[in-house]
Amino acid sequence: MGRLRAEAFQELTENILPFSMRFIVDREHGGFYGQVANDRTVQKEAPKALVQHSRMLWTFAQAERVLGDPQYAPIADHARKALTG
């Protein structure tokens, strides 16, 4: 089980979270883009979703809390602002 945990941790910290921070955050209009193509092309006209924004808030808040890495806090705050206006 230790190997699986280590692989999951590596995938989260080296791929999933950095990908989201780089490609999904809509810094121009707030919130998060609703779709990114397989070639990493952002589909800026895709609709945004409340559930996605809620998940981003939870994910990045938990990442900051559990991992103790402050780089995730601004993304969590970005999500909070998108949800609360």
Secondary structure by P-SEA (a helix, b strand, c coil): caaaaaaaaaaaaccaaaaaaccccccccccccccccccccccccccccaaaaaaaaaaaaaaaaaaccccaaaaaaaaaaaaac
